[in-house]
Amino acid sequence: MKLSDIHQLLTHMTLREKLAQLTQLTPLSFGHNRNADLTGPDAGLRIPAQDSPHIGSALNCVGADDVLFVQSQHMKNSDYAIPLLFMADIIHGCKTIFPIPLALACSFSPEDAEEAARIAAKEASVSGVHVTFSPMCDLVRDPRWGRVMESSGEDPLLNAAFAAASVRGYQGNDLSSPYSVAACVKHFAAYGAPEGGREYNNAELSQGTLEEYYLPAYHAAISAGASLVMASFNTIDREPVTASRRLLHDLLRKAWGFDGVIISDYNAVDELISHTAARNGAEAAQRSLHATVDVEMMSTHFINEGEALVNSGQLSAKDIDEAVLRVLLLKNQLGLFENPYKGADISEEKRLHRCEAHLTAARRIARSCPVLLKNENAALPFSSHEKIGLVGPFAKERRVMGSWSAGNFEGVSLYEGLCEQMNDSLIVSSAYSPLESLQNGFTDIESFNRETLAIELQDCQKVIVAVGENQDDTGEGASKSDLRLSHNQEELIHFIKSLGKTVITVIFSGRPLEITPILSDSDAVLQAWFLGSESGNALADLLLGVHSPSGKLSMSFPYSVGQIPVYYNLYSTGRPASRENPVRYSSRYLDCPNEPLFPFGFGLSYGSCIVKDLQFDTDNGLILRGEIKNTSQTPYTETLQLYLQQPFAQIARPVKKLVDFKRIPLAPEETLAFSFEISQQMLCYPLHGKQIFEEGDFICMVGTNSAQLQNLSFSLSKEQYQHLKRSSYDFEMFT
Ligand code: BGC
């Protein structure tokens, strides 16, 4: 539709019809007999029949059959032939389920994230979805928070790279393509920092921390062209984001130039009342519309209060028009005025959902996500001719998709994956009771019979113990204060070790758990996460050494819950602790190290490498060059990481920050040259919205994880800085 026609359309609509366009409900709430997944309170919302034809968007109605039905009814009733937008949570796949985002980030491969998002977009689009509420760009430092599984972890650069890649994957080059969906960046801002890791709690963080760590990923997603942004539930500096004109209008729209749709989170406009930021629905609507929220999800204050607010001059009709225009423009970009059904197609669903190509991609991508945390006593890999024990609640568990897998509950179990590649008589399995959810009152697996187990496992030298947390205990509304494995799972590992076995612990979880208590009893530890549809196959590929593990932690693993938050890129303190020479009045714990159990960027493989001959090349810009040598006979992929530190500046600087990374596939004993180009952005820090460069000394650090690094220093003047390249992550936060 032409822009002028959209403006024309607006002139015909009544104020109430416009407010209905700004309302998002489930189809049931606006009169269609079709259900949708609820991800929040259902107050039995129903709107009057006369408003129904003007409602702007439908929440979580997925499936070509349902969408075609609801849209066709809607188009029959709509006076202006304005199609509905169908928005849904397609988070890590639609029908082909990919690893949870926290795991996906361990691949350090934004290309994989882009491919996963492309496939998800295809599968979702043929099921009638126009907008996905993804990517979640929230940086997270606290694994007690259940939604950590949905983030890409603790590092702003990694977050930004994955956010931008996902947006590219979802949206492709043309939003109107039958295989593209619009991306909604969430949850702006700092929803990943709830105090104490408790869901929906307030975020307490400084402006500097917000700018330096939390904002870059949202910005990167918006720069990659994301069409929508979701405002977060939390407050920042005592202000609920849903009502924050400072964050939504001044920062997002004015400073960053975002001109797309801002949607509230589920019922968040109404929740301004519980936040004590509004006395009633009218105030809640006024504050959020004034903050430039365009769409109200799952509450109805815009439509019920908007007319009175405009008539009394508390909101301007022009502001409402602008919001409606943004919604209509999005519908137009998606091509809905020409074809309200877009990609929705039952035969395409049959052709594409979980098709072979998608499952093959899911297996390959899933393989790059598990992180090998420990491997001693030649525990891994084992051969397909070895007799292997397999025990623990996740041995035969198919519920390994992770939260937000939209009704796709079952993937390939570890047992099934191993049986594909080994004779099943070689696998001795003693399946235990599954681990049920804490949400349903279960806390542990049943205790096991030691004598029976010892007899069953008598011919196996190696035993896989598959442990973890129930997938429903991760995701939204799944905060935990205790991150240890349940008692009987720890006991199981301990007992198997006491039999003299080589213990291979495989951990299924949506967050870093506290695994200190089981570490010494485990010869090998593979952090499997929740890998989705192809979980068991991907894990079998790694355990059998068909492929070498290559995942690197996107988030630090704590020694104990008491250490949380523990992350690698902390600001320097006035009294840094020394591990070698601990002194009383320094920044440290008496009963636990400062460092995490496993640091960000850490992950072993079956191969090993050395990094050597680091030097700067200043002929053209500033380039750090070096060589990496595979010192083993095993082919594998190493992820080289470049960190930077500024030893002196006007404000405290992180002890190190990731500024670039590269995945390098290495043949046995191969030596390869590598280079990292130092860009302007790497050397700057944000202060009150500006990127600041201070001339002086810098330290480059290169290595295969954030803790073991080789250093090389350099100095740079302002003049030299001008000649460096600008990087793709360049941005000014505010103007
Ligand atoms: C979540 C959002 C989600 C929305 C719609 C909310 O509870 O916070 O991330 O997109 O529900 O399902």
Residues whose N, C-alpha, C, O or C-beta is under 5 A from the ligand:
A	BS01	BGC	T39 G40 D89 F133 D265 Y266
